[in-house]
Amino acid sequence: MAGDRYARFQVNCMTATMYIPAGRTSKVERRQVSLHVQTEYAGRPMPRITTTILNGGRVVHKIERNLDKPIESPEEQARVEWSIKRQHAEIIEIIRDESKNLAIQVGTSSGPRSENLTIYDRLRAIVGVQRVYRVDNEGNVVGSSSSVQFKRAFGAVFKNIHDLIEIFMRIPGADFSREKGVYEIERDRLYLVSSGRECYFIVVNCVDERIDFEKAIKEAIS
């Protein structure tokens, strides 16, 4: 019975990570302020489509729409991708229409203050970041579904993950920690980061060549 439950658990994890629709990222001008808009799907903790509006790398507003269930087929993935495009376009239209009163104060910090966010949240809020995988200091990807997805997307990196994190020196002490740092694995695509307490693999999409990912990441973990 335990074996059957574990097998069903594995199937559920595989299903949750097998169908990942493409997200959307845009740069939008409003009242001479450049905003970045990201819309993407997340399957956990509950399936949803989230649009994040950022001003200078800071989250100023989020719009989330919950879905009835996780994506379980190519057809459902196609429908969710269409929903992502529609939601993204609708939010952009609202931002550009200056006659509409937004629930954000453009140019000010109406969203969560960066110091109140976790390091993971600050990394996710960097413009152009598509995915952040958490890894403990022993080299284990946090979350079964995340581990399966990371292995599928970056098999060679996953295979050598324990050697890679040794780039960041272990710091002796009661609490196991590593030196902080940023290491570029694939240019403008994949970074390995240590915050000291844990590590992260960060997948990026260079939507703006002016973005200095290394600088932004260092600020997020400082």
N, C-alpha and C positions, 0 to 999 in steps of 0.2 A: 504493500500500500504506500509506504514511504517513497519507494522507487517511482510509483505511478505519479504521486504528487510532485516529485522533483522533475519528472519528465514533462508534466503539464506546465510547471513553472518555467522550464527552459523554453517550451514552445511559446508561452506568453511573452517572455523576454525577447525572443527572436522576432515575434510578430510586431512588438512595439517598436523595434528598431529597423525592421525590414523596409518599411515604407515611410520615407522622410521627404516630404514635399519641399521644393525649392523655395527659399525665402526671397524677399525683395528689399532692396536698399536704395534710397534716393536722397539727394540733397535738394532742399527747398528753401527759397528766399521768402521772408515775410518781414516787412517793415525794416528792410536793410539788415536783417539778421539771417545768417545761414543756419538752418536747422537740418539735422540728419534724421531720416525716418527709416526705421527697420521694421519689417513685418515678417514673422516666422511662426512656424508650428512647433509646439512642444507636446510630447506625449505624457510627461509626468510632471507633477504628481497627478494632474488630470489633463486630458487632451484639450488643447486650446490654441487659438490664434492670437498672437500678441503683437500689437504695433507699439513701438517705443519711439518717442520723440526726444532727441538729444540736442542740447545747445552747448557747444564747446566741450563735448565729451560728457556732459552732465545730463542725467535723465531728468526731464522736466515734466513728462507726462507719459502714461501708459494706458492703452486701450486693450482690454482682453475680452475675447469672446469664447466661452466654453463650448466644446463639441460634445455630442452625445456619447461618443465612444472613440477609442483609438483607431487609427487607420489600419485596415486589415486586408486590403486588396489594392491592386494597381488602379482599379476604377475609382475607389474612394480617394486614393492619393491624387488622382487627376482632379476630382471634384474639390478637394481641399486646396490644391494649388490655385484653382480658379477663384475660390473664396479668398485666398491670400491676396491675389492680384486685385480683386474687387475692393477688399477692405483697405489695402494700401492706397489704391487710387482715390477712394472716398476721403481718406484722412488727408491726403495731399491736397485735394480740392478744397477741403475746409481750411487748411492752413493758408493756402494762397488767396482765399476770399477774405480780404481784410474787412468786409462788412460784417463778418460773423465774429461774435465774441467767443474766443476760445476759453477753455477752462484752465489755461496756463498763462503766465505772464512772460511773454517772449522777452528774452534778454535778462531775466532775473531768475532766481532760484525758487521756483514755486513747487518743484518736485522734491524728492527726498534728498537731504543734504548728504554729500559724499562721505562725510565722516561718520554718518549713521549707517552706511552700507557696509556689508562684508566685503572682503577682498574679492571673493568670487563675483559679487554683484558689480563691483567697480570694474573688474576685467570685462564682464559681459556688456557693460555700458560703453566701452570704447567703440567709437565709430569704425565700422568695418569688421568687427569681431563677429564671426558666425557661430562659433561653438567653443565652450570651455569645458575641458575634462579635468576633474579633480583627481589627484593621485597622492596617496599617502607617502610618507618619507621612506617607506620600504619598497615603493614602486608598484603598489596595487591601485588600479583604477577604481575609484569609489563608485559603487552602483553597478549591479549586474548588467543592466541594459546598456549603460554607458560603456562598460568594458567590451561588450559584444560589438557595439557600433564603432568604437575606436579601433578595435582589431580589424574590422572589415574595411575601414577607411584607410588605415595606416598600418598594414600588416607588418612591414619590416621594422617600423619604429616600435610597435607593440612587442615584437619578439625581443628587442634589445632594450626594453624600457628600464630594466634594473641597472644595466650598465650606463645608460644615458643619464639617469638622475645622479650618478656619482660624479658628474661634472661639478655639482655643487657640494663642497666639502662638508662632511659631518662635523658638527660642533659639539664637543664633549660637554656633558652636564646631565642633570637629573632628567630633564625633558629632551627627548631626541629631536634635534633640529638641524637644519642645514644653513649654509650661508645663502643670503639672498642673491638673486641674479636673474638674467634673461639670456637665453641662448637660442639663436635662430637656426632651426633645423632645415626648413625649406624657405627660401627667400619669399617674403610677402605671402606666405601660405601657412607655415606652422612654426610656432615658438614653444620652447620649454621654459617654464618659469618656476622659480623657487621663492616662496614668501617667508621661508624659514620654518614655519609650522607644517606646511605641506607644499606639494608641487602642482603645476597645472600645465596641460597641453592646450595651446590656444590656436584655433583655426581662424584665419583671417581672409578677407577678400578686400583687396586694395581698391576701394571705391573712389579714393582721392589720393593722387600721388603725393600730395603735400602732407599726408598723415605720416608721422614718425611713430611707428608702432612700438619700437623699443623704448622711446622716451615715454610714451603714454603708459606702457606697461609698468615701467619703473616707478612712475608717479602713483599708479594704482596700488602697488605693493609696499610703498614707503610708509 
